[in-house]
Amino acid sequence: MIIAVPRANPRAAAAFRSLSRSMAKLAERYPPDQQAAIADWISRTTVVLRQETRALTGDDDEP
């Protein structure tokens, strides 16, 4: 997860402010247990996609 810290980089924080609000509003639709299931699915899917990408590109040296 990336969090823009306004004091560290005000321009980056401003650029992501709208996205952060929109994503928070979207997440409000789901109770915590569903949010956890969605997060788990995304995390596991990302691992599979990275593994398959490495297999397709022949770049099996990465973890």
mmCIF file of the N, C-alpha and C atoms, coordinates in Angstrom:
data_MODEL
# 
_entry.id   MODEL 
# 
loop_
_atom_site.group_PDB 
_atom_site.id 
_atom_site.type_symbol 
_atom_site.label_atom_id 
_atom_site.label_alt_id 
_atom_site.label_comp_id 
_atom_site.label_asym_id 
_atom_site.label_entity_id 
_atom_site.label_seq_id 
_atom_site.pdbx_PDB_ins_code 
_atom_site.Cartn_x 
_atom_site.Cartn_y 
_atom_site.Cartn_z 
_atom_site.occupancy 
_atom_site.B_iso_or_equiv 
_atom_site.pdbx_formal_charge 
_atom_site.auth_seq_id 
_atom_site.auth_comp_id 
_atom_site.auth_asym_id 
_atom_site.auth_atom_id 
_atom_site.pdbx_PDB_model_num 
ATOM 1   N N  . MET A 1 1  ? 0.843   -1.170  0.000   1.00 0.00 ? 1  MET A N  1 
ATOM 2   C CA . MET A 1 1  ? 0.000   0.000   0.000   1.00 0.00 ? 1  MET A CA 1 
ATOM 3   C C  . MET A 1 1  ? 0.887   1.231   0.000   1.00 0.00 ? 1  MET A C  1 
ATOM 4   N N  . ILE A 1 2  ? 0.480   2.212   -0.748  1.00 0.00 ? 2  ILE A N  1 
ATOM 5   C CA . ILE A 1 2  ? 1.204   3.476   -0.808  1.00 0.00 ? 2  ILE A CA 1 
ATOM 6   C C  . ILE A 1 2  ? 0.339   4.542   -0.155  1.00 0.00 ? 2  ILE A C  1 
ATOM 7   N N  . ILE A 1 3  ? 0.942   5.289   0.756   1.00 0.00 ? 3  ILE A N  1 
ATOM 8   C CA . ILE A 1 3  ? 0.235   6.368   1.434   1.00 0.00 ? 3  ILE A CA 1 
ATOM 9   C C  . ILE A 1 3  ? 1.007   7.653   1.184   1.00 0.00 ? 3  ILE A C  1 
ATOM 10  N N  . ALA A 1 4  ? 0.344   8.629   0.610   1.00 0.00 ? 4  ALA A N  1 
ATOM 11  C CA . ALA A 1 4  ? 0.990   9.927   0.382   1.00 0.00 ? 4  ALA A CA 1 
ATOM 12  C C  . ALA A 1 4  ? 0.930   10.731  1.661   1.00 0.00 ? 4  ALA A C  1 
ATOM 13  N N  . VAL A 1 5  ? 2.087   11.103  2.158   1.00 0.00 ? 5  VAL A N  1 
ATOM 14  C CA . VAL A 1 5  ? 2.185   11.891  3.378   1.00 0.00 ? 5  VAL A CA 1 
ATOM 15  C C  . VAL A 1 5  ? 2.337   13.350  2.973   1.00 0.00 ? 5  VAL A C  1 
ATOM 16  N N  . PRO A 1 6  ? 1.316   14.174  3.253   1.00 0.00 ? 6  PRO A N  1 
ATOM 17  C CA . PRO A 1 6  ? 1.347   15.566  2.787   1.00 0.00 ? 6  PRO A CA 1 
ATOM 18  C C  . PRO A 1 6  ? 2.622   16.323  3.144   1.00 0.00 ? 6  PRO A C  1 
ATOM 19  N N  . ARG A 1 7  ? 3.126   16.146  4.347   1.00 0.00 ? 7  ARG A N  1 
ATOM 20  C CA . ARG A 1 7  ? 4.331   16.886  4.742   1.00 0.00 ? 7  ARG A CA 1 
ATOM 21  C C  . ARG A 1 7  ? 5.542   16.440  3.943   1.00 0.00 ? 7  ARG A C  1 
ATOM 22  N N  . ALA A 1 8  ? 5.597   15.156  3.598   1.00 0.00 ? 8  ALA A N  1 
ATOM 23  C CA . ALA A 1 8  ? 6.753   14.637  2.875   1.00 0.00 ? 8  ALA A CA 1 
ATOM 24  C C  . ALA A 1 8  ? 6.723   15.046  1.406   1.00 0.00 ? 8  ALA A C  1 
ATOM 25  N N  . ASN A 1 9  ? 5.545   15.043  0.823   1.00 0.00 ? 9  ASN A N  1 
ATOM 26  C CA . ASN A 1 9  ? 5.428   15.384  -0.597  1.00 0.00 ? 9  ASN A CA 1 
ATOM 27  C C  . ASN A 1 9  ? 4.033   15.935  -0.867  1.00 0.00 ? 9  ASN A C  1 
ATOM 28  N N  . PRO A 1 10 ? 3.845   17.221  -0.681  1.00 0.00 ? 10 PRO A N  1 
ATOM 29  C CA . PRO A 1 10 ? 2.521   17.827  -0.853  1.00 0.00 ? 10 PRO A CA 1 
ATOM 30  C C  . PRO A 1 10 ? 1.914   17.607  -2.235  1.00 0.00 ? 10 PRO A C  1 
ATOM 31  N N  . ARG A 1 11 ? 2.728   17.624  -3.275  1.00 0.00 ? 11 ARG A N  1 
ATOM 32  C CA . ARG A 1 11 ? 2.195   17.416  -4.631  1.00 0.00 ? 11 ARG A CA 1 
ATOM 33  C C  . ARG A 1 11 ? 1.668   16.002  -4.803  1.00 0.00 ? 11 ARG A C  1 
ATOM 34  N N  . ALA A 1 12 ? 2.381   15.027  -4.291  1.00 0.00 ? 12 ALA A N  1 
ATOM 35  C CA . ALA A 1 12 ? 1.923   13.640  -4.397  1.00 0.00 ? 12 ALA A CA 1 
ATOM 36  C C  . ALA A 1 12 ? 0.646   13.445  -3.585  1.00 0.00 ? 12 ALA A C  1 
ATOM 37  N N  . ALA A 1 13 ? 0.599   14.022  -2.404  1.00 0.00 ? 13 ALA A N  1 
ATOM 38  C CA . ALA A 1 13 ? -0.598  13.911  -1.571  1.00 0.00 ? 13 ALA A CA 1 
ATOM 39  C C  . ALA A 1 13 ? -1.806  14.501  -2.281  1.00 0.00 ? 13 ALA A C  1 
ATOM 40  N N  . ALA A 1 14 ? -1.625  15.646  -2.915  1.00 0.00 ? 14 ALA A N  1 
ATOM 41  C CA . ALA A 1 14 ? -2.725  16.291  -3.632  1.00 0.00 ? 14 ALA A CA 1 
ATOM 42  C C  . ALA A 1 14 ? -3.170  15.435  -4.816  1.00 0.00 ? 14 ALA A C  1 
ATOM 43  N N  . ALA A 1 15 ? -2.221  14.846  -5.502  1.00 0.00 ? 15 ALA A N  1 
ATOM 44  C CA . ALA A 1 15 ? -2.543  14.035  -6.671  1.00 0.00 ? 15 ALA A CA 1 
ATOM 45  C C  . ALA A 1 15 ? -3.362  12.803  -6.298  1.00 0.00 ? 15 ALA A C  1 
ATOM 46  N N  . PHE A 1 16 ? -3.131  12.250  -5.127  1.00 0.00 ? 16 PHE A N  1 
ATOM 47  C CA . PHE A 1 16 ? -3.826  11.029  -4.718  1.00 0.00 ? 16 PHE A CA 1 
ATOM 48  C C  . PHE A 1 16 ? -5.033  11.281  -3.817  1.00 0.00 ? 16 PHE A C  1 
ATOM 49  N N  . ARG A 1 17 ? -5.274  12.520  -3.446  1.00 0.00 ? 17 ARG A N  1 
ATOM 50  C CA . ARG A 1 17 ? -6.372  12.838  -2.526  1.00 0.00 ? 17 ARG A CA 1 
ATOM 51  C C  . ARG A 1 17 ? -7.723  12.373  -3.066  1.00 0.00 ? 17 ARG A C  1 
ATOM 52  N N  . SER A 1 18 ? -8.016  12.704  -4.308  1.00 0.00 ? 18 SER A N  1 
ATOM 53  C CA . SER A 1 18 ? -9.289  12.318  -4.906  1.00 0.00 ? 18 SER A CA 1 
ATOM 54  C C  . SER A 1 18 ? -9.410  10.795  -4.987  1.00 0.00 ? 18 SER A C  1 
ATOM 55  N N  . LEU A 1 19 ? -8.357  10.142  -5.419  1.00 0.00 ? 19 LEU A N  1 
ATOM 56  C CA . LEU A 1 19 ? -8.373  8.680   -5.504  1.00 0.00 ? 19 LEU A CA 1 
ATOM 57  C C  . LEU A 1 19 ? -8.601  8.065   -4.130  1.00 0.00 ? 19 LEU A C  1 
ATOM 58  N N  . SER A 1 20 ? -7.932  8.583   -3.125  1.00 0.00 ? 20 SER A N  1 
ATOM 59  C CA . SER A 1 20 ? -8.093  8.060   -1.763  1.00 0.00 ? 20 SER A CA 1 
ATOM 60  C C  . SER A 1 20 ? -9.531  8.190   -1.285  1.00 0.00 ? 20 SER A C  1 
ATOM 61  N N  . ARG A 1 21 ? -10.138 9.354   -1.535  1.00 0.00 ? 21 ARG A N  1 
ATOM 62  C CA . ARG A 1 21 ? -11.539 9.552   -1.134  1.00 0.00 ? 21 ARG A CA 1 
ATOM 63  C C  . ARG A 1 21 ? -12.464 8.604   -1.882  1.00 0.00 ? 21 ARG A C  1 
ATOM 64  N N  . SER A 1 22 ? -12.247 8.472   -3.166  1.00 0.00 ? 22 SER A N  1 
ATOM 65  C CA . SER A 1 22 ? -13.094 7.595   -3.972  1.00 0.00 ? 22 SER A CA 1 
ATOM 66  C C  . SER A 1 22 ? -12.972 6.142   -3.543  1.00 0.00 ? 22 SER A C  1 
ATOM 67  N N  . MET A 1 23 ? -11.771 5.692   -3.268  1.00 0.00 ? 23 MET A N  1 
ATOM 68  C CA . MET A 1 23 ? -11.572 4.304   -2.847  1.00 0.00 ? 23 MET A CA 1 
ATOM 69  C C  . MET A 1 23 ? -12.160 4.059   -1.457  1.00 0.00 ? 23 MET A C  1 
ATOM 70  N N  . ALA A 1 24 ? -12.060 5.036   -0.567  1.00 0.00 ? 24 ALA A N  1 
ATOM 71  C CA . ALA A 1 24 ? -12.654 4.905   0.760   1.00 0.00 ? 24 ALA A CA 1 
ATOM 72  C C  . ALA A 1 24 ? -14.167 4.803   0.655   1.00 0.00 ? 24 ALA A C  1 
ATOM 73  N N  . LYS A 1 25 ? -14.749 5.604   -0.226  1.00 0.00 ? 25 LYS A N  1 
ATOM 74  C CA . LYS A 1 25 ? -16.199 5.556   -0.431  1.00 0.00 ? 25 LYS A CA 1 
ATOM 75  C C  . LYS A 1 25 ? -16.619 4.193   -0.979  1.00 0.00 ? 25 LYS A C  1 
ATOM 76  N N  . LEU A 1 26 ? -15.856 3.667   -1.911  1.00 0.00 ? 26 LEU A N  1 
ATOM 77  C CA . LEU A 1 26 ? -16.148 2.347   -2.453  1.00 0.00 ? 26 LEU A CA 1 
ATOM 78  C C  . LEU A 1 26 ? -16.065 1.278   -1.365  1.00 0.00 ? 26 LEU A C  1 
ATOM 79  N N  . ALA A 1 27 ? -15.033 1.331   -0.543  1.00 0.00 ? 27 ALA A N  1 
ATOM 80  C CA . ALA A 1 27 ? -14.829 0.327   0.510   1.00 0.00 ? 27 ALA A CA 1 
ATOM 81  C C  . ALA A 1 27 ? -15.940 0.358   1.548   1.00 0.00 ? 27 ALA A C  1 
ATOM 82  N N  . GLU A 1 28 ? -16.564 1.514   1.741   1.00 0.00 ? 28 GLU A N  1 
ATOM 83  C CA . GLU A 1 28 ? -17.651 1.626   2.728   1.00 0.00 ? 28 GLU A CA 1 
ATOM 84  C C  . GLU A 1 28 ? -18.827 0.708   2.396   1.00 0.00 ? 28 GLU A C  1 
ATOM 85  N N  . ARG A 1 29 ? -18.947 0.323   1.145   1.00 0.00 ? 29 ARG A N  1 
ATOM 86  C CA . ARG A 1 29 ? -20.058 -0.540  0.719   1.00 0.00 ? 29 ARG A CA 1 
ATOM 87  C C  . ARG A 1 29 ? -19.954 -1.949  1.278   1.00 0.00 ? 29 ARG A C  1 
ATOM 88  N N  . TYR A 1 30 ? -18.764 -2.336  1.718   1.00 0.00 ? 30 TYR A N  1 
ATOM 89  C CA . TYR A 1 30 ? -18.508 -3.712  2.122   1.00 0.00 ? 30 TYR A CA 1 
ATOM 90  C C  . TYR A 1 30 ? -18.200 -3.799  3.616   1.00 0.00 ? 30 TYR A C  1 
ATOM 91  N N  . PRO A 1 31 ? -18.789 -4.785  4.292   1.00 0.00 ? 31 PRO A N  1 
ATOM 92  C CA . PRO A 1 31 ? -18.451 -4.971  5.708   1.00 0.00 ? 31 PRO A CA 1 
ATOM 93  C C  . PRO A 1 31 ? -17.013 -5.494  5.832   1.00 0.00 ? 31 PRO A C  1 
ATOM 94  N N  . PRO A 1 32 ? -16.443 -5.379  7.029   1.00 0.00 ? 32 PRO A N  1 
ATOM 95  C CA . PRO A 1 32 ? -15.045 -5.772  7.228   1.00 0.00 ? 32 PRO A CA 1 
ATOM 96  C C  . PRO A 1 32 ? -14.703 -7.191  6.756   1.00 0.00 ? 32 PRO A C  1 
ATOM 97  N N  . ASP A 1 33 ? -15.596 -8.151  6.967   1.00 0.00 ? 33 ASP A N  1 
ATOM 98  C CA . ASP A 1 33 ? -15.279 -9.520  6.545   1.00 0.00 ? 33 ASP A CA 1 
ATOM 99  C C  . ASP A 1 33 ? -15.184 -9.619  5.020   1.00 0.00 ? 33 ASP A C  1 
ATOM 100 N N  . GLN A 1 34 ? -16.028 -8.887  4.312   1.00 0.00 ? 34 GLN A N  1 
ATOM 101 C CA . GLN A 1 34 ? -15.948 -8.893  2.855   1.00 0.00 ? 34 GLN A CA 1 
ATOM 102 C C  . GLN A 1 34 ? -14.718 -8.131  2.370   1.00 0.00 ? 34 GLN A C  1 
ATOM 103 N N  . GLN A 1 35 ? -14.373 -7.049  3.044   1.00 0.00 ? 35 GLN A N  1 
ATOM 104 C CA . GLN A 1 35 ? -13.156 -6.316  2.694   1.00 0.00 ? 35 GLN A CA 1 
ATOM 105 C C  . GLN A 1 35 ? -11.941 -7.228  2.851   1.00 0.00 ? 35 GLN A C  1 
ATOM 106 N N  . ALA A 1 36 ? -11.930 -8.022  3.910   1.00 0.00 ? 36 ALA A N  1 
ATOM 107 C CA . ALA A 1 36 ? -10.815 -8.949  4.142   1.00 0.00 ? 36 ALA A CA 1 
ATOM 108 C C  . ALA A 1 36 ? -10.749 -9.992  3.031   1.00 0.00 ? 36 ALA A C  1 
ATOM 109 N N  . ALA A 1 37 ? -11.894 -10.516 2.618   1.00 0.00 ? 37 ALA A N  1 
ATOM 110 C CA . ALA A 1 37 ? -11.925 -11.508 1.540   1.00 0.00 ? 37 ALA A CA 1 
ATOM 111 C C  . ALA A 1 37 ? -11.445 -10.903 0.226   1.00 0.00 ? 37 ALA A C  1 
ATOM 112 N N  . ILE A 1 38 ? -11.873 -9.688  -0.060  1.00 0.00 ? 38 ILE A N  1 
ATOM 113 C CA . ILE A 1 38 ? -11.446 -9.007  -1.286  1.00 0.00 ? 38 ILE A CA 1 
ATOM 114 C C  . ILE A 1 38 ? -9.939  -8.764  -1.254  1.00 0.00 ? 38 ILE A C  1 
ATOM 115 N N  . ALA A 1 39 ? -9.426  -8.289  -0.137  1.00 0.00 ? 39 ALA A N  1 
ATOM 116 C CA . ALA A 1 39 ? -7.988  -8.028  -0.005  1.00 0.00 ? 39 ALA A CA 1 
ATOM 117 C C  . ALA A 1 39 ? -7.186  -9.318  -0.167  1.00 0.00 ? 39 ALA A C  1 
ATOM 118 N N  . ASP A 1 40 ? -7.675  -10.403 0.409   1.00 0.00 ? 40 ASP A N  1 
ATOM 119 C CA . ASP A 1 40 ? -7.003  -11.696 0.292   1.00 0.00 ? 40 ASP A CA 1 
ATOM 120 C C  . ASP A 1 40 ? -6.961  -12.146 -1.160  1.00 0.00 ? 40 ASP A C  1 
ATOM 121 N N  . TRP A 1 41 ? -8.097  -12.028 -1.852  1.00 0.00 ? 41 TRP A N  1 
ATOM 122 C CA . TRP A 1 41 ? -8.169  -12.437 -3.256  1.00 0.00 ? 41 TRP A CA 1 
ATOM 123 C C  . TRP A 1 41 ? -7.203  -11.614 -4.109  1.00 0.00 ? 41 TRP A C  1 
ATOM 124 N N  . ILE A 1 42 ? -7.168  -10.306 -3.884  1.00 0.00 ? 42 ILE A N  1 
ATOM 125 C CA . ILE A 1 42 ? -6.264  -9.449  -4.663  1.00 0.00 ? 42 ILE A CA 1 
ATOM 126 C C  . ILE A 1 42 ? -4.810  -9.826  -4.394  1.00 0.00 ? 42 ILE A C  1 
ATOM 127 N N  . SER A 1 43 ? -4.483  -10.042 -3.137  1.00 0.00 ? 43 SER A N  1 
ATOM 128 C CA . SER A 1 43 ? -3.111  -10.390 -2.774  1.00 0.00 ? 43 SER A CA 1 
ATOM 129 C C  . SER A 1 43 ? -2.688  -11.710 -3.407  1.00 0.00 ? 43 SER A C  1 
ATOM 130 N N  . ARG A 1 44 ? -3.540  -12.715 -3.300  1.00 0.00 ? 44 ARG A N  1 
ATOM 131 C CA . ARG A 1 44 ? -3.213  -14.029 -3.868  1.00 0.00 ? 44 ARG A CA 1 
ATOM 132 C C  . ARG A 1 44 ? -3.181  -13.988 -5.396  1.00 0.00 ? 44 ARG A C  1 
ATOM 133 N N  . THR A 1 45 ? -4.063  -13.219 -5.990  1.00 0.00 ? 45 THR A N  1 
ATOM 134 C CA . THR A 1 45 ? -4.084  -13.075 -7.442  1.00 0.00 ? 45 THR A CA 1 
ATOM 135 C C  . THR A 1 45 ? -2.799  -12.415 -7.923  1.00 0.00 ? 45 THR A C  1 
ATOM 136 N N  . THR A 1 46 ? -2.334  -11.417 -7.195  1.00 0.00 ? 46 THR A N  1 
ATOM 137 C CA . THR A 1 46 ? -1.099  -10.723 -7.564  1.00 0.00 ? 46 THR A CA 1 
ATOM 138 C C  . THR A 1 46 ? 0.080   -11.688 -7.556  1.00 0.00 ? 46 THR A C  1 
ATOM 139 N N  . VAL A 1 47 ? 0.142   -12.554 -6.563  1.00 0.00 ? 47 VAL A N  1 
ATOM 140 C CA . VAL A 1 47 ? 1.226   -13.544 -6.489  1.00 0.00 ? 47 VAL A CA 1 
ATOM 141 C C  . VAL A 1 47 ? 1.174   -14.463 -7.706  1.00 0.00 ? 47 VAL A C  1 
ATOM 142 N N  . VAL A 1 48 ? -0.006  -14.963 -8.037  1.00 0.00 ? 48 VAL A N  1 
ATOM 143 C CA . VAL A 1 48 ? -0.160  -15.863 -9.185  1.00 0.00 ? 48 VAL A CA 1 
ATOM 144 C C  . VAL A 1 48 ? 0.223   -15.143 -10.479 1.00 0.00 ? 48 VAL A C  1 
ATOM 145 N N  . LEU A 1 49 ? -0.251  -13.921 -10.655 1.00 0.00 ? 49 LEU A N  1 
ATOM 146 C CA . LEU A 1 49 ? 0.065   -13.179 -11.873 1.00 0.00 ? 49 LEU A CA 1 
ATOM 147 C C  . LEU A 1 49 ? 1.566   -12.935 -12.011 1.00 0.00 ? 49 LEU A C  1 
ATOM 148 N N  . ARG A 1 50 ? 2.230   -12.633 -10.913 1.00 0.00 ? 50 ARG A N  1 
ATOM 149 C CA . ARG A 1 50 ? 3.686   -12.421 -10.964 1.00 0.00 ? 50 ARG A CA 1 
ATOM 150 C C  . ARG A 1 50 ? 4.404   -13.719 -11.319 1.00 0.00 ? 50 ARG A C  1 
ATOM 151 N N  . GLN A 1 51 ? 3.972   -14.840 -10.720 1.00 0.00 ? 51 GLN A N  1 
ATOM 152 C CA . GLN A 1 51 ? 4.588   -16.134 -11.026 1.00 0.00 ? 51 GLN A CA 1 
ATOM 153 C C  . GLN A 1 51 ? 4.405   -16.480 -12.502 1.00 0.00 ? 51 GLN A C  1 
ATOM 154 N N  . GLU A 1 52 ? 3.207   -16.295 -13.000 1.00 0.00 ? 52 GLU A N  1 
ATOM 155 C CA . GLU A 1 52 ? 2.928   -16.618 -14.398 1.00 0.00 ? 52 GLU A CA 1 
ATOM 156 C C  . GLU A 1 52 ? 3.672   -15.687 -15.348 1.00 0.00 ? 52 GLU A C  1 
ATOM 157 N N  . THR A 1 53 ? 3.815   -14.430 -14.981 1.00 0.00 ? 53 THR A N  1 
ATOM 158 C CA . THR A 1 53 ? 4.574   -13.492 -15.806 1.00 0.00 ? 53 THR A CA 1 
ATOM 159 C C  . THR A 1 53 ? 6.031   -13.909 -15.879 1.00 0.00 ? 53 THR A C  1 
ATOM 160 N N  . ARG A 1 54 ? 6.591   -14.291 -14.726 1.00 0.00 ? 54 ARG A N  1 
ATOM 161 C CA . ARG A 1 54 ? 7.985   -14.759 -14.719 1.00 0.00 ? 54 ARG A CA 1 
ATOM 162 C C  . ARG A 1 54 ? 8.141   -16.006 -15.579 1.00 0.00 ? 54 ARG A C  1 
ATOM 163 N N  . ALA A 1 55 ? 7.182   -16.923 -15.515 1.00 0.00 ? 55 ALA A N  1 
ATOM 164 C CA . ALA A 1 55 ? 7.251   -18.147 -16.317 1.00 0.00 ? 55 ALA A CA 1 
ATOM 165 C C  . ALA A 1 55 ? 7.176   -17.814 -17.809 1.00 0.00 ? 55 ALA A C  1 
ATOM 166 N N  . LEU A 1 56 ? 6.318   -16.887 -18.177 1.00 0.00 ? 56 LEU A N  1 
ATOM 167 C CA . LEU A 1 56 ? 6.167   -16.521 -19.587 1.00 0.00 ? 56 LEU A CA 1 
ATOM 168 C C  . LEU A 1 56 ? 7.368   -15.774 -20.135 1.00 0.00 ? 56 LEU A C  1 
ATOM 169 N N  . THR A 1 57 ? 8.007   -14.977 -19.289 1.00 0.00 ? 57 THR A N  1 
ATOM 170 C CA . THR A 1 57 ? 9.149   -14.172 -19.747 1.00 0.00 ? 57 THR A CA 1 
ATOM 171 C C  . THR A 1 57 ? 10.484  -14.878 -19.540 1.00 0.00 ? 57 THR A C  1 
ATOM 172 N N  . GLY A 1 58 ? 10.462  -16.029 -18.842 1.00 0.00 ? 58 GLY A N  1 
ATOM 173 C CA . GLY A 1 58 ? 11.705  -16.756 -18.581 1.00 0.00 ? 58 GLY A CA 1 
ATOM 174 C C  . GLY A 1 58 ? 12.530  -16.117 -17.498 1.00 0.00 ? 58 GLY A C  1 
ATOM 175 N N  . ASP A 1 59 ? 11.944  -15.247 -16.716 1.00 0.00 ? 59 ASP A N  1 
ATOM 176 C CA . ASP A 1 59 ? 12.640  -14.545 -15.634 1.00 0.00 ? 59 ASP A CA 1 
ATOM 177 C C  . ASP A 1 59 ? 12.320  -15.212 -14.305 1.00 0.00 ? 59 ASP A C  1 
ATOM 178 N N  . ASP A 1 60 ? 12.828  -16.438 -14.144 1.00 0.00 ? 60 ASP A N  1 
ATOM 179 C CA . ASP A 1 60 ? 12.515  -17.228 -12.934 1.00 0.00 ? 60 ASP A CA 1 
ATOM 180 C C  . ASP A 1 60 ? 13.438  -16.917 -11.759 1.00 0.00 ? 60 ASP A C  1 
ATOM 181 N N  . ASP A 1 61 ? 14.353  -15.949 -11.900 1.00 0.00 ? 61 ASP A N  1 
ATOM 182 C CA . ASP A 1 61 ? 15.298  -15.637 -10.830 1.00 0.00 ? 61 ASP A CA 1 
ATOM 183 C C  . ASP A 1 61 ? 14.678  -14.794 -9.719  1.00 0.00 ? 61 ASP A C  1 
ATOM 184 N N  . GLU A 1 62 ? 13.560  -14.119 -9.993  1.00 0.00 ? 62 GLU A N  1 
ATOM 185 C CA . GLU A 1 62 ? 12.941  -13.251 -8.975  1.00 0.00 ? 62 GLU A CA 1 
ATOM 186 C C  . GLU A 1 62 ? 12.138  -14.085 -8.007  1.00 0.00 ? 62 GLU A C  1 
ATOM 187 N N  . PRO A 1 63 ? 12.021  -13.591 -6.751  1.00 0.00 ? 63 PRO A N  1 
ATOM 188 C CA . PRO A 1 63 ? 11.266  -14.338 -5.727  1.00 0.00 ? 63 PRO A CA 1 
ATOM 189 C C  . PRO A 1 63 ? 9.768   -14.363 -6.000  1.00 0.00 ? 63 PRO A C  1 
# 
